[in-house]
């Protein structure tokens, strides 16, 4: 996978968000010609036109990281991934060798005080465990002791401001363990400007899982498997997408998660229909995009499935040239970093 590597100094990885969401930089890339321009995200309306449709992911990040103590006093961590119908959760646990089925741990708050119990139950083939909370509703526990699950490349503890800043302004449906970060740049004021100039807005949900950070470690991308993530495209969004196509407006996906949701649904049937299912579509070159015409996205990790998706959309050479340019120009990378508009 050396084809999808690039050099990035650690200093380029954004550790804090900007005070103003829309003050981030915007690298505009023409995906057919490879032409680039350096702008500000607040200037995005200049690149959109009446009749376009902006599609956003309204998933909401849950405080998924729980600190705990093992029976012998050692530290443990439970990282919640997905709620189960019976009230339990699928979770990643550390240390996995010590947290076998049947082990009970004590959940602790920020001051190391006991705040509840968790019981590790059966182990699954993917390394995750089923976890049960016997004393309280999981939502109450998450509100009490859950931490914002900042990505591993943000090398600091989450603080109170991350609870709001690591959410989009349109986040509504809890369930993600990572933010759809392209949407972090949008503000209510910017969305209002787009509406005034005739740009539509539609919403869907794809709950981002921890697999979004897992590198592609095989030579042939077809051998890489993505974790399935729950997705819902409501009827009104399907109608809006089809109407945009009919009037020759562009469908502009805000983020790779929105792109995967739309293209997964588009693989089933076009015109687009309402869709609700788990999605494990891995988009990599070559790929025929049937729904998405333009893309707003952040900068992604080397060898990541997200970088391969963007390369499928805009061409590997164009994307990596743009990344090298962004590094040279001092752009901020990854979740709290700057953005690209690719059309």
N, C-alpha and C positions, 0 to 999 in steps of 0.2 A: 504493500500500500504506500510505497514511497512516492507514488504519483500524487498523493494528496497530503504531502508534508509541506511545511513552510517554516521559516525561521521567525520566532517571536520572542523578543526580550521579555523577561518576567515583569519588568516595569510597565509594559504596555497593557497588562491585565488590570482592568478597572476593579478597585477594591471598594469603592464607595460610589453611590449614585450621585448625579448632579442634582443640585437643589431644584432646578427647573427641568422637568422631563424633556421638554421640546428644545432645550438648549444644546442637546447632543449634536454631533456632526453627522452629516449625511453624505455618503459617497454614492453618486448616481452613476449607474452602469448601463450602457446600451448593450443588451445581450447579443445582438447580431454583429455589431461593428466593434465592440470592445471599447468604445469611447467612454471617457469618464469625466465627471465634474465633481468638485468638492464644494459642498453647501452646508447649510444648517437644517436640522429636522423641521424647524418652524417654517421653512420654505417649501415643505412638501406640497402644499396646495398648488404651487406653480407647475407641478408635473402631473397633476390630475386634471380631469376635465369633466364637464357636465355629461352625465350618462354613465360614468364609471361607477363601479360598485366595490366598496371596501368591505372585506369579510374578516371579522375578528373572532378570536377564540375567547369566550367569556368564562373559561374555567378559573377557579379560584384556588390559590395555593393554601394547603392546610399546614398548620404547625406540626409537621410530621415527625420531627426528631424528639425522642423521649430519652432522658437520662435515667439510669436505674442503678441499683446495687444488687449484686448477687448474694445468695445466702451466706457465703463466706466473707462478704464484705468488699469484694472486688467490684470495680466499675463495669457497667454494661451500657449498651445503647440499643434501642429499638427504633428502627426507621420504618414507619408505616408506609405501605405502598398502595393498598387497595382494600376497601371495606367489603366484607362478605355479607351475604343476605342474612346470616344467623347472628349478626352482631359482632362477630370476630373480625380480625384484620389479617391480611397477608402482610408480612413484614420481613425486612432484612434485620438480622440481629448480630451484635458483636459483644464478646467473642463467640463466634459460632460454635467452636469446640466445647465451650462451657455451657451454652444455653441449649441443651438437648430437650426434647419433648418431656414435659412433666416438671421442668424447673420453674419455680416461682421467683420473681424478682420484685423488689420494692422500687416504685417510681419515686423520683426525688425532684424537688423544685430547684430554682436557681440558687437557693441557700443551702442545698443538700438536705432539706427536711423531707421526711417521708410524706408522700402525697397520694398513695394508692398502690395497687398491686397489678401485676401482669403475669399471666401464666402462659408459658410457651407450650404449644401443643404440637400437632404432627408436622413433620418436615416434608417439604415437597421437592420434586426432582430438580427444580431450578435454584435450590439452595435457600429458598424462603421458608419461613415458619408461619403457621397459623398462631395468632396470639389472641388471648381472651382477657378482658378486664372484668374481674368478678364483682368489684365493689361499686362501680360508677359507670354512667353512660360515657362512651368514648369521647363524645363531643365536649362534655364537661371536663374530662381529663386533658384533652388537647388544649382547651382554653386556659387551663390552670398551669400545666407544666410543659406543653409542647413548645418547641423552638422552631423558628423559621428555618427551613432546610436550605440554607444558602449553598451554592455549588462548592465543590471541594477546592476550586482554584481561587475562591475568595478566602484568603487566609486570615480571617479574624472571626471572632464570635459574633453571632447576630445580635443586634440591639433593638430597642423598642421601635425605632423608626423603620426598620426593615419590615415590620408587620404590615405597614401601609405601602412602603416604597417598592417592595418586591411583589406588588400586585398591579395589574393594569387598572385603569380608572373604570373599566367596564366589567371587571371580575365579578361574577355573580354565583356560579355553581361550584361549591367546594368539591375538591377531589384530586387536584394536581399536587405533585411533590416538587415540581419545578415550574417556574413562571414561563409563559409564552413570551419571551423577552422582547421580541420585536414590538409588541404592543405597549411596552413600558414607556415609550417615547410619546405616545399620544396623550393629549390633554383634552379636557372638556371644551376648552376654547378652540383648540385646533380642529376638533371634530365638528364644532358649530360652524367654523369657517368653511369646512368642506361641504357641509350640508347646504350652506347658503349659495355655494357655487354649483350646486346640482349633483354632487357626488352622493350616491346612496350608501347605506350601511346595513349590513346583515350580520347575524351572529350564529355561531355554532359552538359546540363544546367538544374538546378533546382533552382528557385528563392526562397531562404529561407525567410520565413515569421516570424512574431513575435510569432506565436504559438509554435515555437521551444523552447521557454522559459517557456511555460505554464505547470505547474506540473500536473501529473495524480492524480486526487483527488477522484477517485472512487475505490471501493474495487475490482471490476471485470474490468480488462483492456479492455474487449470487450465493455464496456459502455463508454469508452473515445473516443472522436472524434477529429481527427486532422484537422487543417485548410488545405484546398486544396491549393497546390502550383504548379505553372506552370512549366512544364518539357518538355524538348526536347532532344531526342536521335537521332542524325543524321544517315543517312545510313552508313557512313564510320565507325561509332562507332559500330553499330550493326554487320557489317561485321567483324570488328576486334575482337569483343567478341566471335562470332561464330567460327572464325578461331582459337582463343586461346583454346577454348573448344575442337576443333577437334585435335589439336596437344598436348593435355593434359597439356597445360599451365594453370596457375592459373589466374583467373580474380580477381584483387586486387582493391577493392574500396577504394578510398581516401575519407573517411568520411561517416557519416550516411546519408547525403543527396544523395550522389552518390549511396549508397546501396539502399535507398528507390526508387530511379529512376529506377535502373536496375531491382529490384525485382518487381516493379509495371509493367514494360514492360514485364518481364518474366512471369507474371501471365496471360498475354493476349495470348502469343504464344512463343513457342520455336521451332526451333532456333529463336533468337531474331530478331525482325524487327524494322525499324524506328518507333519512337513513339513521339507523340506530344499531350499533354493533361494536364489537371490538375490532380494532384496526391494527394490522401489523405490516402494512405496505412499506417496503423499503425502496425508496426512489433513488436510483443511481444511474449514471450514464451506461448505455443510452436509454432514454425514457421519452415517451410521447405524452406531453401534457395535454389533457383534453378539456380542462376547466379553467385553470389559472393562466392569466395573461400577463400579469406583472406581480412582483413580489417585494414586500418590505421585510427585511431580515437583519439580524445582528451578524457580527463576525463570529465564526465558529472554530472549534478546536481542530487541529490537524488530525487527519485520519478518522474524523467523526462521521457518523451517518448523515448529520446535518450538512456538513461541507460537501458530501457527495450529492445530496439533494440539490444544493445550490449550483453545483457544477453541472448536474444534469439539466438544470434550467438555463444556465447562461454560458456553459462551456468551461471545461476545466482550465484552459489556458487563460481565458478572460478573467475568471474568478481569481486564480492565483496571482496574475499580474495585478489585479485590483488590490489584493491582500498585501502584496509587496509594496505597492504604492501607499496603502494605508499605514503600514508600519513606518515607512520613510516620512510620512506626513504627520506622524505622532497621534494617530487615532487611538482611542481607548477600545479595548477588545472585551468580548464576551458579555455576560449577562447584564452588567451595569455599564457597558461600554456604548460605543456609537453604532450607527446603523447604515444599511445600504438600501437603495431603491433600485430595483432591477426591472427594466422594461424593454 
